[in-house]
Amino acid sequence: MVEAILQPLVQWVTGTIGAYGLLAVFSLMILESMGIPIPSEAISPFAGYLVFAGKMSFFWAVTAGVAGNMVGSWIAYAIGATGGRGLWLRYGRFVGVRAHHLATAEKWFERYGEIVVFVGRILPVVRTFISFPAGAAKMNLVRFSAYTLLGCIPWVTALTYFGYFLGRNWERVGSYLHYLDYLVVLGVVLAVAYLLWRRFSARTPKA
């Protein structure tokens, strides 16, 4: 069922970017960062594929993605700061927004504080919705913007490069990029586990 929903969405995203280029990358990233479930795992990698095909500049593909991410995050922040959460939940269902998505982001923000605005940029669901609780908490806008920018630059750059790296293989694997979130999270978890293991091993006295 999930696959049947996501694949047409990915195809629509790639078709839109193919038709409108950088403007589509920028606009779709705004919507994604506002909480509308448009997968950035399709937006930036397909832009990277167009870089590979010589139809787009890598620099401008990343810039459009980051700029869209920032604008969408500011809009979501403003909705949260002005008490628009209830209206967003009431009418957001028409564009795929669900209450539990926002609840997940709010839980992360309450537990880990402002730093989750930065770290959450690589986490599924949290990345898309974290701006709402940040706005509701009246987080300092300059810090919010800085954390958002620092978080989305490596994410957008990595996704764009991944699409460029896929090159001619895009047709074969491009429709499955919505799973990339989970691979990234798995990689981060394994890296942290490895570092903790190294640290623990170094402190353990040898027999």
C-alpha positions as a Python dict, from the first residue, in 0.01 Angstrom:
ca = {
    (1, 'M'): (0, 0, 0),
    (2, 'V'): (279, 244, 96),
    (3, 'E'): (469, 160, -221),
    (4, 'A'): (156, 216, -431),
    (5, 'I'): (117, 565, -284),
    (6, 'L'): (481, 673, -284),
    (7, 'Q'): (586, 566, -631),
    (8, 'P'): (329, 788, -814),
    (9, 'L'): (427, 1074, -582),
    (10, 'V'): (795, 1028, -666),
    (11, 'Q'): (710, 1016, -1036),
    (12, 'W'): (509, 1339, -1004),
    (13, 'V'): (797, 1511, -822),
    (14, 'T'): (1055, 1408, -1080),
    (15, 'G'): (823, 1502, -1366),
    (16, 'T'): (766, 1847, -1216),
    (17, 'I'): (1138, 1907, -1169),
    (18, 'G'): (1206, 1786, -1521),
    (19, 'A'): (956, 2038, -1656),
    (20, 'Y'): (1035, 2343, -1439),
    (21, 'G'): (1393, 2289, -1322),
    (22, 'L'): (1533, 2494, -1035),
    (23, 'L'): (1201, 2668, -969),
    (24, 'A'): (1043, 2330, -903),
    (25, 'V'): (1329, 2223, -673),
    (26, 'F'): (1286, 2545, -473),
    (27, 'S'): (904, 2527, -460),
    (28, 'L'): (883, 2157, -373),
    (29, 'M'): (1139, 2200, -96),
    (30, 'I'): (927, 2481, 49),
    (31, 'L'): (624, 2251, 60),
    (32, 'E'): (826, 1962, 207),
    (33, 'S'): (969, 2182, 482),
    (34, 'M'): (623, 2314, 566),
    (35, 'G'): (515, 1962, 656),
    (36, 'I'): (348, 1858, 333),
    (37, 'P'): (465, 1499, 268),
    (38, 'I'): (666, 1550, -50),
    (39, 'P'): (983, 1338, -23),
    (40, 'S'): (1306, 1537, -36),
    (41, 'E'): (1461, 1197, -111),
    (42, 'A'): (1312, 1238, -458),
    (43, 'I'): (1359, 1614, -503),
    (44, 'S'): (1731, 1663, -449),
    (45, 'P'): (1851, 1329, -591),
    (46, 'F'): (1659, 1390, -915),
    (47, 'A'): (1813, 1738, -931),
    (48, 'G'): (2146, 1559, -895),
    (49, 'Y'): (2055, 1331, -1182),
    (50, 'L'): (1981, 1637, -1395),
    (51, 'V'): (2327, 1767, -1300),
    (52, 'F'): (2467, 1439, -1430),
    (53, 'A'): (2265, 1483, -1750),
    (54, 'G'): (2410, 1832, -1797),
    (55, 'K'): (2072, 2005, -1751),
    (56, 'M'): (2141, 2169, -1417),
    (57, 'S'): (2434, 2314, -1222),
    (58, 'F'): (2531, 2127, -903),
    (59, 'F'): (2579, 2455, -716),
    (60, 'W'): (2240, 2592, -814),
    (61, 'A'): (2066, 2259, -754),
    (62, 'V'): (2196, 2260, -394),
    (63, 'T'): (2127, 2632, -352),
    (64, 'A'): (1765, 2596, -469),
    (65, 'G'): (1712, 2300, -235),
    (66, 'V'): (1863, 2476, 67),
    (67, 'A'): (1677, 2801, -5),
    (68, 'G'): (1345, 2615, -35),
    (69, 'N'): (1421, 2429, 286),
    (70, 'M'): (1485, 2755, 469),
    (71, 'V'): (1173, 2933, 340),
    (72, 'G'): (948, 2637, 418),
    (73, 'S'): (1098, 2608, 767),
    (74, 'W'): (1039, 2977, 833),
    (75, 'I'): (675, 2942, 726),
    (76, 'A'): (627, 2640, 954),
    (77, 'Y'): (802, 2826, 1237),
    (78, 'A'): (565, 3121, 1189),
    (79, 'I'): (261, 2890, 1196),
    (80, 'G'): (381, 2743, 1524),
    (81, 'A'): (470, 3084, 1673),
    (82, 'T'): (133, 3240, 1589),
    (83, 'G'): (-75, 2956, 1729),
    (84, 'G'): (-172, 2811, 1394),
    (85, 'R'): (-109, 2452, 1503),
    (86, 'G'): (-480, 2376, 1546),
    (87, 'L'): (-571, 2505, 1202),
    (88, 'W'): (-280, 2315, 1047),
    (89, 'L'): (-397, 1992, 1208),
    (90, 'R'): (-758, 2058, 1109),
    (91, 'Y'): (-693, 2130, 743),
    (92, 'G'): (-354, 1968, 697),
    (93, 'R'): (-517, 1628, 652),
    (94, 'F'): (-622, 1741, 305),
    (95, 'V'): (-253, 1748, 204),
    (96, 'G'): (-144, 1440, 399),
    (97, 'V'): (-49, 1595, 735),
    (98, 'R'): (-139, 1377, 1033),
    (99, 'A'): (-150, 1465, 1402),
    (100, 'H'): (95, 1191, 1500),
    (101, 'H'): (358, 1336, 1266),
    (102, 'L'): (355, 1666, 1449),
    (103, 'A'): (332, 1491, 1786),
    (104, 'T'): (653, 1302, 1709),
    (105, 'A'): (841, 1625, 1634),
    (106, 'E'): (703, 1793, 1947),
    (107, 'K'): (813, 1499, 2159),
    (108, 'W'): (1168, 1519, 2020),
    (109, 'F'): (1182, 1896, 2076),
    (110, 'E'): (1062, 1863, 2435),
    (111, 'R'): (1310, 1586, 2510),
    (112, 'Y'): (1624, 1719, 2341),
    (113, 'G'): (1566, 2093, 2309),
    (114, 'E'): (1683, 2329, 2038),
    (115, 'I'): (1969, 2109, 1913),
    (116, 'V'): (1713, 1874, 1760),
    (117, 'V'): (1644, 2144, 1497),
    (118, 'F'): (1994, 2070, 1368),
    (119, 'V'): (2017, 1695, 1432),
    (120, 'G'): (1659, 1633, 1323),
    (121, 'R'): (1740, 1727, 963),
    (122, 'I'): (1846, 1366, 898),
    (123, 'L'): (1558, 1202, 1085),
    (124, 'P'): (1239, 1087, 911),
    (125, 'V'): (923, 1281, 1012),
    (126, 'V'): (1117, 1491, 1266),
    (127, 'R'): (1301, 1673, 986),
    (128, 'T'): (979, 1779, 818),
    (129, 'F'): (784, 1887, 1126),
    (130, 'I'): (1044, 2014, 1376),
    (131, 'S'): (987, 2379, 1280),
    (132, 'F'): (635, 2380, 1427),
    (133, 'P'): (732, 2309, 1791),
    (134, 'A'): (1036, 2539, 1756),
    (135, 'G'): (800, 2821, 1660),
    (136, 'A'): (549, 2733, 1930),
    (137, 'A'): (830, 2745, 2188),
    (138, 'K'): (932, 3090, 2055),
    (139, 'M'): (1284, 2964, 1990),
    (140, 'N'): (1516, 3249, 1900),
    (141, 'L'): (1470, 3299, 1526),
    (142, 'V'): (1840, 3360, 1458),
    (143, 'R'): (1939, 3036, 1634),
    (144, 'F'): (1655, 2851, 1464),
    (145, 'S'): (1770, 2976, 1124),
    (146, 'A'): (2134, 2890, 1197),
    (147, 'Y'): (2054, 2536, 1313),
    (148, 'T'): (1822, 2484, 1018),
    (149, 'L'): (2081, 2608, 768),
    (150, 'L'): (2362, 2402, 921),
    (151, 'G'): (2140, 2094, 918),
    (152, 'C'): (1995, 2123, 569),
    (153, 'I'): (2314, 2214, 379),
    (154, 'P'): (2485, 1874, 428),
    (155, 'W'): (2153, 1690, 382),
    (156, 'V'): (2062, 1860, 54),
    (157, 'T'): (2421, 1841, -71),
    (158, 'A'): (2444, 1469, 6),
    (159, 'L'): (2111, 1391, -160),
    (160, 'T'): (2202, 1595, -468),
    (161, 'Y'): (2539, 1426, -498),
    (162, 'F'): (2375, 1087, -451),
    (163, 'G'): (2150, 1154, -751),
    (164, 'Y'): (2455, 1266, -950),
    (165, 'F'): (2640, 950, -841),
    (166, 'L'): (2353, 729, -955),
    (167, 'G'): (2383, 873, -1304),
    (168, 'R'): (2252, 630, -1562),
    (169, 'N'): (2122, 397, -1290),
    (170, 'W'): (1854, 647, -1188),
    (171, 'E'): (1583, 475, -1391),
    (172, 'R'): (1644, 151, -1205),
    (173, 'V'): (1663, 271, -844),
    (174, 'G'): (1524, 626, -839),
    (175, 'S'): (1172, 522, -742),
    (176, 'Y'): (1301, 360, -421),
    (177, 'L'): (1479, 666, -280),
    (178, 'H'): (1209, 722, -19),
    (179, 'Y'): (1391, 449, 180),
    (180, 'L'): (1706, 662, 191),
    (181, 'D'): (1598, 824, 518),
    (182, 'Y'): (1617, 493, 699),
    (183, 'L'): (1955, 404, 552),
    (184, 'V'): (2095, 737, 670),
    (185, 'V'): (1955, 691, 1020),
    (186, 'L'): (2092, 336, 1030),
    (187, 'G'): (2433, 466, 926),
    (188, 'V'): (2428, 733, 1199),
    (189, 'V'): (2323, 479, 1463),
    (190, 'L'): (2598, 237, 1360),
    (191, 'A'): (2857, 516, 1360),
    (192, 'V'): (2757, 630, 1710),
    (193, 'A'): (2753, 271, 1835),
    (194, 'Y'): (3102, 218, 1693),
    (195, 'L'): (3237, 535, 1859),
    (196, 'L'): (3083, 437, 2193),
    (197, 'W'): (3230, 89, 2161),
    (198, 'R'): (3577, 235, 2089),
    (199, 'R'): (3550, 467, 2386),
    (200, 'F'): (3430, 190, 2618),
    (201, 'S'): (3702, -47, 2495),
    (202, 'A'): (3971, 214, 2554),
    (203, 'R'): (3858, 260, 2915),
    (204, 'T'): (3828, -111, 2993),
    (205, 'P'): (4145, -232, 3169),
    (206, 'K'): (4320, -516, 2997),
    (207, 'A'): (4359, -841, 3186),
}
